[in-house]
Amino acid sequence: MGDRGQVTIPKALRERRSIKGGDEIEFVEVNDEIIHKPPTDEERLAEEYRKRAERSRELAKELEEASAEATGHLGDAPGWSE
């Protein structure tokens, strides 16, 4: 590390991680270790939320279908109200 806090990332690591001069990276501390990652940008974050929302909808549909199938086989549970 240089006097100004600049860090030199070894060439082999830069190549493996496709990091080029001028790229921005973010450093975060996790369990007493410092790791690097691409900076969080709003579009990438929004895309991840969209993916999670879609997966949640898929899971809800699967659960609804499984519940309907169980009801079809077993009937309504006594004392169960919606």
C-alpha positions in Angstrom: 0.0 0.0 0.0 1.3 3.4 -0.9 1.5 6.4 1.5 -1.8 7.8 0.1 -3.7 4.5 0.7 -3.5 3.4 -2.9 -3.4 -0.4 -3.3 -1.8 -2.3 -6.1 -3.7 -5.3 -7.2 -1.4 -8.1 -8.6 -1.6 -8.5 -12.4 -2.7 -12.2 -12.2 -5.6 -11.3 -9.9 -6.6 -8.3 -12.1 -6.6 -10.6 -15.1 -8.7 -13.3 -13.4 -11.2 -10.7 -12.1 -11.2 -8.7 -15.4 -10.2 -5.5 -13.6 -8.8 -2.8 -15.9 -7.1 0.5 -15.2 -9.7 3.1 -14.4 -12.3 0.5 -13.2 -14.0 1.3 -9.9 -14.0 -1.3 -7.2 -15.4 -1.3 -3.7 -13.7 -2.5 -0.6 -15.8 -3.9 2.2 -14.9 -5.5 5.5 -16.4 -8.9 6.2 -15.5 -10.9 9.3 -12.2 -9.0 9.9 -11.2 -9.4 6.2 -11.2 -6.8 3.5 -12.7 -8.0 0.2 -13.1 -6.2 -3.1 -16.2 -6.2 -5.3 -17.6 -4.1 -8.1 -19.2 -1.0 -6.8 -22.9 -1.2 -6.1 -24.8 0.7 -8.8 -28.5 1.4 -8.7 -29.3 -0.5 -11.9 -27.6 -3.7 -10.9 -29.2 -3.5 -7.4 -32.6 -2.9 -9.0 -32.1 -5.9 -11.4 -31.3 -8.1 -8.4 -34.5 -7.0 -6.6 -36.5 -7.7 -9.8 -35.0 -11.2 -9.9 -35.8 -11.8 -6.3 -39.4 -10.5 -6.7 -39.9 -12.8 -9.7 -38.6 -15.8 -7.8 -40.9 -14.9 -4.9 -43.8 -14.9 -7.3 -42.8 -18.3 -8.7 -42.5 -19.8 -5.2 -45.9 -18.4 -4.2 -47.4 -19.9 -7.3 -45.8 -23.3 -6.6 -47.0 -23.2 -3.0 -50.5 -22.3 -4.1 -50.5 -25.2 -6.5 -49.2 -27.6 -3.9 -51.7 -26.4 -1.4 -54.6 -26.9 -3.9 -53.3 -30.4 -4.8 -53.1 -31.3 -1.1 -56.6 -30.0 -0.5 -57.8 -32.0 -3.5 -56.3 -35.2 -2.1 -57.1 -34.6 1.6 -60.0 -32.2 1.6 -60.2 -29.1 3.8 -58.7 -29.4 7.2 -61.4 -29.4 10.0 -61.7 -26.1 11.7 -59.5 -24.4 9.1 -60.8 -21.0 8.0 -59.3 -18.6 5.4 
